[in-house]
């Protein structure tokens, strides 16, 4: 297998995309080994004498160290020892072909021909089981975040479009949806940047120093910072949901507008207080790669502490809310035959809204999770975090009665508007056709009148026998509506209008169904 580019040169990019698969410093370590390999190559080339006659020049092509080659021969060298998978290809060889003119042969793209098949990293089928599992996790949460982002976008548009849905409760829901959307979008963008950065094809012109420089890493570091901010903001909007719900049940009367400003500050402002110090520490102490790995886990606690605090507070309020709901259900137990079902429904719908599932593995840190427990925690966290936005959008937007009522109302209005528009178009077309027919009739009458006038100009002996057109013509017969109007009785249309006016004044008073701020929540009993 030949090729001018060393596509397999740094397939460690794929390894770096899977956070737990390789050492955090794998790229920098490989770069250091590559530098050592290059220096060793140059030293060997300086010590070797130059051959006589025609030959292909010794060279280091940024992948392997090639000695002088004889014309019309194939030169082989051992796979370079700096590649991360060298243990698996230590007995492999790389090949180049020296042409009869003393020039290294090239491929169709003008790049030096090389056969690196024996030095390539193992294919996916031969990778470790851990690598395949982590790759499956990545596919799972990518699908979850993509679905959540799409559904949350529709849900947020629904809450913002209908004015009847504008209330404090739905405003908090809208901000929670927005935080889920930002979290999903930032993670997807970050993964795309990392994949673009690490999976680029590397050839002879690749400058490794530039590849791992701070300038090249600026984009993915910015994405990493935004991702951490969006994640913390998402947890604090979950906390705001819990605080608001608890306040609604405990405090009889409170100013929702004043509280909402505080909620905005907590949801969007609190993450800055923790993400900003983390950025400073990472820049000063661990300014490596894309800030996606934590060599000193103490720095990671700057982000982890506020998240765990929000989860713990929400769990405490969740227990208190359940107690309140249980007491209310018990007080009306005689009226509710499905007491346990209502309690279970309230509990299950509150879990995704408050993020209660996070409490399961909150106190099992990454440092203490190993082997099977580590994979269980990873799957649990990645699955629920990626699909949580989808669950929340469905439970707190699409299945609520107030949203469904507004959507149905708008749908009926739209259908009515389309029907009226269709009827109006039909009437306009009918009127236009009637106008054309009337115009054609007038043209026909005018032609007939002209012929009659010409005939009357001729003398006729029967003219004296004709009756007088003005005196002898029969009187027109009035229609029913005219007779009734003459007799003092209104036409049928006017009678119907009077009946409609009378009935609207008595029994057709419009009724408006209003859903208050505290109504129609799926957990309300």
C-alpha positions as CSV (number, residue, x, y, z in Angstrom):
1,X,0.0,0.0,0.0
2,X,1.6,3.2,-1.1
3,X,0.8,6.9,-0.6
4,X,2.5,10.3,-0.5
5,X,1.0,11.3,2.8
6,X,1.5,9.6,6.1
7,X,-2.1,9.3,7.0
8,X,-1.2,6.9,9.7
9,X,1.5,9.1,11.1
10,X,-0.5,10.6,13.9
11,X,-3.6,8.5,14.2
12,X,-3.1,9.2,17.9
13,X,-5.4,12.0,17.1
14,X,-8.3,9.5,17.4
15,X,-6.9,8.3,20.7
16,X,-6.8,11.8,22.0
17,X,-10.4,12.4,21.2
18,X,-11.3,9.6,23.6
19,X,-10.4,11.2,26.9
20,X,-9.8,8.2,29.0
21,X,-8.1,6.1,26.4
22,X,-4.6,7.6,26.5
23,X,-2.3,9.7,28.6
24,X,-3.2,13.4,28.7
25,X,0.3,14.2,27.4
26,X,0.3,11.7,24.6
27,X,0.7,14.3,21.8
28,X,3.5,16.2,23.6
29,X,5.3,13.0,24.5
30,X,5.1,11.8,21.0
31,X,6.4,15.1,19.8
32,X,9.4,14.9,22.2
33,X,10.2,11.4,20.9
34,X,9.8,12.5,17.4
35,X,12.4,15.3,18.1
36,X,14.8,12.7,19.5
37,X,14.3,10.5,16.5
38,X,15.0,13.4,14.2
39,X,18.2,14.4,16.0
40,X,19.4,10.8,16.0
41,X,18.7,10.5,12.3
42,X,20.7,13.7,11.5
43,X,23.6,12.5,13.6
44,X,23.7,9.2,11.8
45,X,23.6,10.8,8.4
46,X,26.5,13.1,9.3
47,X,28.7,10.2,10.3
48,X,28.0,8.0,7.2
49,X,30.3,8.6,4.2
50,X,28.8,9.6,0.9
51,X,28.6,6.9,-1.8
52,X,30.0,7.3,-5.3
53,X,28.1,7.7,-8.5
54,X,24.3,8.0,-8.9
55,X,22.2,7.5,-5.8
56,X,19.1,8.8,-4.0
57,X,20.0,11.2,-1.2
58,X,19.6,10.3,2.4
59,X,16.8,12.2,4.0
60,X,14.5,12.6,6.9
61,X,10.9,13.0,5.5
62,X,9.4,13.9,8.9
63,X,8.3,10.3,9.2
64,X,11.3,8.0,9.0
65,X,15.1,8.3,8.5
66,X,16.0,7.0,5.0
67,X,19.6,6.1,4.1
68,X,21.1,6.6,0.6
69,X,19.5,4.4,-2.0
70,X,20.9,2.7,-5.0
71,X,19.2,3.3,-8.4
72,X,16.4,0.9,-9.3
73,X,16.1,-0.4,-5.8
74,X,13.7,-0.5,-2.9
75,X,14.9,0.9,0.4
76,X,13.4,-0.3,3.6
77,X,13.8,0.9,7.2
78,X,12.3,-0.2,10.5
79,X,9.1,1.5,11.7
80,X,10.1,4.6,13.6
81,X,10.2,4.1,17.3
82,X,8.4,7.3,18.3
83,X,4.9,6.2,17.2
84,X,2.7,5.4,20.2
85,X,1.9,1.9,18.9
86,X,5.5,1.0,18.2
87,X,5.2,-2.1,20.4
88,X,2.7,-3.6,18.0
89,X,4.8,-2.8,14.8
90,X,8.3,-3.2,16.1
91,X,9.1,-5.8,13.5
92,X,7.4,-3.9,10.6
93,X,9.2,-2.1,7.8
94,X,8.6,1.0,5.7
95,X,9.5,1.1,2.0
96,X,10.6,3.7,-0.5
97,X,11.7,3.2,-4.1
98,X,14.8,4.8,-5.7
99,X,14.4,5.5,-9.4
100,X,17.1,4.9,-12.1
101,X,17.9,8.6,-12.2
102,X,18.9,8.8,-8.5
103,X,15.6,10.4,-7.5
104,X,13.1,9.1,-5.0
105,X,10.0,8.0,-6.9
106,X,6.8,9.9,-6.4
107,X,3.1,9.0,-6.7
108,X,0.5,10.6,-8.9
109,X,0.2,13.6,-6.5
110,X,3.9,14.4,-6.7
111,X,4.5,13.2,-3.2
112,X,7.3,10.6,-2.4
113,X,6.0,7.1,-2.8
114,X,6.1,5.1,0.5
115,X,4.6,1.9,1.7
116,X,3.8,2.4,5.4
117,X,1.3,-0.4,5.7
118,X,3.4,-2.4,8.2
119,X,3.8,0.6,10.4
120,X,0.2,1.7,10.6
121,X,-1.7,1.7,13.9
122,X,-4.0,-1.3,14.4
123,X,-7.4,-1.0,12.6
124,X,-10.5,-0.5,14.7
125,X,-11.3,-4.2,14.7
126,X,-8.0,-4.9,16.4
127,X,-8.1,-2.1,18.9
128,X,-8.7,-2.8,22.5
129,X,-12.2,-3.5,23.8
130,X,-11.9,-0.4,25.9
131,X,-11.4,1.7,22.8
132,X,-14.5,0.3,21.1
133,X,-16.6,0.8,24.3
134,X,-15.5,4.4,24.5
135,X,-16.2,5.0,20.8
136,X,-19.7,3.6,21.4
137,X,-20.2,6.0,24.3
138,X,-19.2,8.9,22.0
139,X,-21.7,7.8,19.4
140,X,-24.4,7.4,22.0
141,X,-24.1,10.9,23.6
142,X,-23.7,12.5,20.1
143,X,-27.1,11.1,19.1
144,X,-28.6,12.1,22.5
145,X,-27.3,15.7,22.4
146,X,-28.4,16.1,18.7
147,X,-31.9,14.9,19.4
148,X,-32.2,17.0,22.5
149,X,-31.0,20.1,20.7
150,X,-33.5,19.6,17.9
151,X,-36.5,19.0,20.2
152,X,-35.5,21.7,22.7
153,X,-35.3,24.2,19.8
154,X,-39.0,23.4,18.9
155,X,-40.1,23.5,22.6
156,X,-38.4,26.9,23.2
157,X,-40.0,28.3,20.0
158,X,-43.4,27.1,21.3
159,X,-43.0,28.8,24.7
160,X,-41.8,32.1,23.1
161,X,-44.4,32.2,20.3
162,X,-47.6,32.0,22.3
163,X,-48.3,35.0,24.4
164,X,-50.8,33.1,26.6
165,X,-47.8,30.9,27.7
166,X,-45.8,33.9,29.0
167,X,-45.6,33.5,32.8
168,X,-42.8,33.1,35.4
169,X,-43.0,29.4,35.4
170,X,-42.7,29.0,31.6
171,X,-40.0,31.7,31.6
172,X,-37.9,29.6,33.9
173,X,-38.6,26.6,31.7
174,X,-37.5,28.5,28.7
175,X,-34.2,29.5,30.3
176,X,-33.7,25.8,31.3
177,X,-34.3,24.8,27.8
178,X,-31.8,27.4,26.6
179,X,-29.2,26.1,29.0
180,X,-29.7,22.5,27.7
181,X,-29.4,23.7,24.2
182,X,-26.2,25.6,24.9
183,X,-24.8,22.6,26.7
184,X,-25.6,20.3,23.8
185,X,-24.3,22.7,21.1
186,X,-21.1,23.5,23.0
187,X,-20.3,19.8,23.4
188,X,-21.0,19.0,19.8
189,X,-18.9,21.9,18.6
190,X,-16.0,21.1,20.9
191,X,-16.0,17.5,19.7
192,X,-16.0,18.7,16.1
193,X,-13.1,21.0,16.7
194,X,-11.1,18.3,18.5
195,X,-11.8,15.8,15.7
196,X,-10.7,18.4,13.1
197,X,-7.6,19.2,15.0
198,X,-6.4,15.7,15.7
199,X,-7.6,13.9,12.6
200,X,-6.0,16.1,10.0
201,X,-3.8,14.3,7.4
202,X,-0.1,14.8,8.1
203,X,2.5,14.8,5.5
204,X,6.1,16.0,5.0
205,X,5.2,19.6,5.4
206,X,3.6,19.2,8.8
207,X,5.1,21.3,11.4
208,X,4.6,19.5,14.7
209,X,5.7,22.6,16.7
210,X,3.0,24.6,15.1
211,X,0.5,21.8,15.6
212,X,0.8,21.8,19.4
213,X,1.4,25.5,19.7
214,X,-0.9,27.7,21.9
215,X,-2.1,29.5,18.7
216,X,-3.3,26.2,17.2
217,X,-5.0,25.2,20.4
218,X,-6.8,28.5,21.0
219,X,-9.9,27.4,19.2
220,X,-10.4,24.2,21.1
221,X,-9.5,25.8,24.4
222,X,-12.2,28.5,23.8
223,X,-14.7,25.7,23.0
224,X,-13.6,23.9,26.2
225,X,-14.2,27.0,28.3
226,X,-17.6,27.7,26.8
227,X,-18.5,24.0,27.3
228,X,-17.7,24.2,31.0
229,X,-19.7,27.4,31.4
230,X,-22.7,25.9,29.7
231,X,-22.5,22.7,31.8
232,X,-22.4,24.6,35.1
233,X,-25.2,27.0,33.9
234,X,-27.3,24.0,33.1
235,X,-26.9,22.6,36.6
236,X,-27.8,25.9,38.1
237,X,-30.9,26.3,36.0
238,X,-31.9,22.9,37.3
239,X,-31.3,24.3,40.8
240,X,-33.5,27.4,39.9
241,X,-36.3,25.0,38.9
242,X,-36.1,23.3,42.3
243,X,-36.0,26.6,44.2
244,X,-39.0,28.0,42.3
245,X,-41.1,24.9,42.7
246,X,-40.3,24.7,46.4
247,X,-41.1,28.4,46.9
248,X,-44.3,28.0,45.1
249,X,-45.4,25.2,47.4
250,X,-44.2,26.7,50.7
251,X,-44.5,30.5,50.4
252,X,-48.2,31.5,50.0
253,X,-47.5,34.9,48.3
254,X,-44.3,36.2,46.8
255,X,-43.3,38.7,44.1
256,X,-42.5,36.5,41.1
257,X,-41.0,39.4,39.1
258,X,-38.5,40.2,41.8
259,X,-37.6,36.5,42.3
260,X,-37.2,36.0,38.5
261,X,-34.5,38.6,38.4
262,X,-32.7,36.7,41.1
263,X,-33.2,33.5,39.2
264,X,-31.6,35.0,36.1
265,X,-28.6,36.1,38.1
266,X,-28.2,32.7,39.7
267,X,-28.7,30.7,36.5
268,X,-26.4,32.7,34.2
269,X,-24.2,34.6,36.6
270,X,-23.1,32.0,39.1
271,X,-21.1,29.8,36.6
272,X,-18.9,32.8,35.8
273,X,-17.7,32.9,39.5
274,X,-16.3,29.4,39.1
275,X,-15.3,29.1,35.5
276,X,-13.2,32.2,35.5
277,X,-10.9,31.1,38.3
278,X,-10.6,27.7,36.6
279,X,-9.5,29.3,33.3
280,X,-6.8,31.3,35.1
281,X,-5.5,28.2,36.9
282,X,-5.5,26.2,33.7
283,X,-3.6,28.9,31.9
284,X,-1.0,29.3,34.6
285,X,-0.6,25.8,35.8
286,X,-1.8,23.3,33.1
287,X,-1.6,25.2,29.8
288,X,-1.4,22.0,27.7
289,X,-3.4,20.7,24.8
290,X,-7.1,21.7,24.8
291,X,-7.5,21.8,28.6
292,X,-9.6,18.6,28.3
293,X,-7.4,16.6,30.8
294,X,-6.7,17.2,34.4
295,X,-3.2,16.2,35.7
296,X,-3.9,17.9,39.0
297,X,-7.4,16.9,40.0
298,X,-7.4,19.6,42.6
299,X,-7.9,22.2,39.8
300,X,-10.8,20.2,38.5
301,X,-12.6,20.6,41.9
302,X,-13.0,24.4,41.0
303,X,-15.6,23.3,38.5
304,X,-16.8,20.1,40.2
305,X,-17.6,21.7,43.6
306,X,-20.4,24.1,42.5
307,X,-21.9,21.3,40.4
308,X,-22.0,18.9,43.3
309,X,-23.4,21.6,45.5
310,X,-26.3,22.3,43.1
311,X,-27.0,18.6,42.9
312,X,-27.1,18.2,46.6
313,X,-29.4,21.2,47.2
314,X,-31.7,20.0,44.5
315,X,-31.9,16.6,46.0
316,X,-32.8,18.0,49.5
317,X,-35.6,20.2,47.9
318,X,-36.8,17.2,45.9
319,X,-37.3,15.2,49.2
320,X,-39.2,18.2,50.7
321,X,-41.4,18.6,47.6
322,X,-42.2,14.9,47.7
323,X,-43.3,15.2,51.3
324,X,-45.5,18.2,50.5
325,X,-47.1,16.3,47.5
326,X,-47.6,13.2,49.6
327,X,-49.3,15.1,52.4
328,X,-51.6,16.8,49.9
329,X,-52.5,13.5,48.3
330,X,-53.2,11.9,51.7
331,X,-55.4,14.7,52.6
332,X,-57.5,14.1,49.5
333,X,-57.0,10.3,49.4
334,X,-60.7,9.7,49.6
335,X,-61.1,11.7,46.3
336,X,-58.2,10.0,44.6
337,X,-58.5,6.3,44.0
338,X,-55.1,6.2,42.3
339,X,-53.1,7.7,45.1
340,X,-49.9,5.7,44.5
341,X,-50.1,6.2,40.8
342,X,-50.3,10.0,41.2
343,X,-47.4,10.0,43.6
344,X,-45.2,7.8,41.3
345,X,-46.1,10.1,38.4
346,X,-45.1,13.2,40.3
347,X,-41.8,11.6,41.4
348,X,-40.9,10.4,37.9
349,X,-41.6,13.7,36.3
350,X,-39.6,15.7,38.9
351,X,-36.5,13.5,38.4
352,X,-35.4,14.9,35.0
353,X,-36.6,18.4,35.8
354,X,-34.3,18.6,38.9
355,X,-31.6,16.3,37.7
356,X,-32.0,14.0,40.7
357,X,-30.4,11.1,38.8
358,X,-27.0,12.8,39.3
359,X,-27.1,12.0,43.0
360,X,-26.5,8.3,42.2
361,X,-22.8,8.7,41.3
362,X,-22.1,12.2,42.7
363,X,-19.8,11.0,45.4
364,X,-18.1,8.3,43.3
365,X,-15.3,10.5,41.8
366,X,-13.3,9.7,38.7
367,X,-10.3,9.0,40.9
368,X,-12.1,6.1,42.7
369,X,-14.0,4.6,39.8
370,X,-12.2,1.7,38.1
371,X,-12.9,-1.1,35.8
372,X,-16.6,-2.1,35.6
373,X,-17.7,0.6,38.0
374,X,-16.0,3.2,35.9
375,X,-17.8,2.1,32.7
376,X,-21.2,1.9,34.5
377,X,-20.7,5.5,35.8
378,X,-19.6,6.7,32.3
379,X,-22.6,5.1,30.6
380,X,-25.1,6.3,33.2
381,X,-23.7,9.9,33.1
382,X,-23.3,10.2,29.4
383,X,-26.7,8.6,28.6
384,X,-28.8,10.7,31.0
385,X,-26.9,13.9,30.5
386,X,-27.3,13.7,26.7
387,X,-31.0,12.7,26.7
388,X,-32.1,14.7,29.7
389,X,-32.9,17.7,27.6
390,X,-35.2,15.6,25.4
391,X,-37.1,14.2,28.4
392,X,-37.5,17.7,29.9
393,X,-38.8,19.2,26.6
394,X,-41.4,16.5,26.2
395,X,-42.6,16.4,29.9
396,X,-42.7,20.2,30.4
397,X,-43.8,21.4,27.0
398,X,-45.3,19.0,24.6
399,X,-47.5,17.0,27.0
400,X,-48.8,19.9,29.1
401,X,-52.4,20.7,28.6
402,X,-51.9,24.5,28.3
403,X,-49.4,24.0,25.5
404,X,-51.6,21.5,23.7
405,X,-54.6,23.8,24.0
406,X,-52.7,26.8,22.6
407,X,-51.4,24.7,19.7
408,X,-54.8,23.3,18.9
409,X,-56.3,26.8,19.0
410,X,-53.6,28.2,16.7
411,X,-54.1,25.2,14.4
412,X,-57.9,25.9,14.2
413,X,-57.3,29.5,13.5
414,X,-54.9,28.6,10.8
415,X,-57.4,26.2,9.2
416,X,-60.2,28.8,9.5
417,X,-58.0,31.4,7.9
418,X,-57.2,29.1,5.0
419,X,-60.9,28.2,4.6
420,X,-61.9,31.9,4.6
421,X,-59.1,32.7,2.1
422,X,-60.3,29.9,-0.1
423,X,-63.9,31.0,0.0
424,X,-62.9,34.6,-0.7
425,X,-60.9,33.5,-3.7
426,X,-63.9,31.6,-4.9
427,X,-66.2,34.6,-4.5
428,X,-63.7,36.8,-6.3
429,X,-63.5,34.4,-9.2
430,X,-67.3,34.0,-9.3
431,X,-67.8,37.8,-9.3
432,X,-65.2,38.2,-12.1
433,X,-66.9,35.5,-14.2
434,X,-70.3,37.2,-13.6
435,X,-68.9,40.6,-14.6
436,X,-67.5,39.1,-17.8
437,X,-70.9,37.4,-18.6
438,X,-72.7,40.6,-17.9
439,X,-70.3,42.5,-20.2
440,X,-70.8,39.9,-22.9
441,X,-74.6,40.2,-22.6
442,X,-74.5,44.0,-22.8
443,X,-72.4,43.7,-26.0
444,X,-75.0,41.3,-27.4
445,X,-77.9,43.6,-26.5
446,X,-76.2,46.6,-28.1
447,X,-75.7,44.6,-31.3
448,X,-79.4,43.5,-31.3
449,X,-80.6,47.0,-30.7
450,X,-78.6,48.3,-33.7
451,X,-80.3,45.7,-35.9
452,X,-83.7,46.5,-34.6
453,X,-83.2,50.2,-35.2
454,X,-82.3,49.5,-38.8
455,X,-85.4,47.4,-39.2
456,X,-87.7,50.2,-37.7
457,X,-86.4,52.7,-40.2
458,X,-88.1,50.6,-43.0
459,X,-91.8,51.3,-43.6
460,X,-94.3,48.6,-42.5
461,X,-98.0,48.3,-42.9
462,X,-98.3,46.4,-39.7
463,X,-96.9,49.2,-37.5
464,X,-100.4,50.5,-36.8
465,X,-101.4,47.1,-35.4
466,X,-98.7,47.1,-32.7
467,X,-99.7,47.9,-29.1
468,X,-98.1,50.9,-27.4
469,X,-94.9,49.6,-25.7
470,X,-95.3,52.0,-22.8
471,X,-99.0,51.6,-22.2
472,X,-99.6,48.0,-23.2
473,X,-96.6,46.3,-21.6
474,X,-97.4,44.2,-18.5
475,X,-96.2,45.5,-15.1
476,X,-93.2,43.8,-13.6
477,X,-94.0,41.4,-10.8
478,X,-92.1,42.3,-7.6
479,X,-90.2,39.6,-5.9
480,X,-91.0,38.2,-2.4
481,X,-88.4,40.3,-0.6
482,X,-89.8,43.5,-2.2
483,X,-93.3,42.7,-1.3
484,X,-92.3,42.0,2.3
485,X,-90.4,45.2,2.5
486,X,-93.4,47.1,1.2
487,X,-95.6,45.4,3.7
488,X,-93.3,46.4,6.5
489,X,-91.6,43.0,7.0
490,X,-87.8,42.7,6.9
491,X,-86.2,40.4,4.4
492,X,-85.0,36.9,5.4
493,X,-81.4,37.9,5.7
494,X,-82.3,40.9,8.0
495,X,-84.5,38.6,10.1
496,X,-81.6,36.1,10.5
497,X,-79.2,38.9,11.5
498,X,-81.7,40.2,14.1
499,X,-82.0,36.7,15.5
500,X,-78.2,36.3,15.7
501,X,-77.9,39.7,17.4
502,X,-80.6,38.7,19.9
503,X,-79.1,35.3,20.7
504,X,-75.5,36.8,21.1
505,X,-77.0,39.2,23.6
506,X,-78.4,36.4,25.7
507,X,-76.6,33.0,25.3
508,X,-73.6,33.6,23.0
509,X,-71.4,35.5,25.4
510,X,-67.8,34.6,24.6
511,X,-66.1,32.4,27.2
512,X,-62.4,32.6,27.7
513,X,-60.6,29.8,29.4
514,X,-57.6,31.1,31.3
515,X,-54.8,28.9,32.6
516,X,-53.1,30.5,35.6
517,X,-49.4,30.4,36.4
518,X,-49.8,27.6,38.9
519,X,-52.0,25.4,36.6
520,X,-51.4,22.5,34.2
521,X,-48.1,21.4,35.5
522,X,-47.6,17.7,35.0
523,X,-46.8,17.1,38.6
524,X,-49.7,19.0,40.1
525,X,-52.2,16.9,41.9
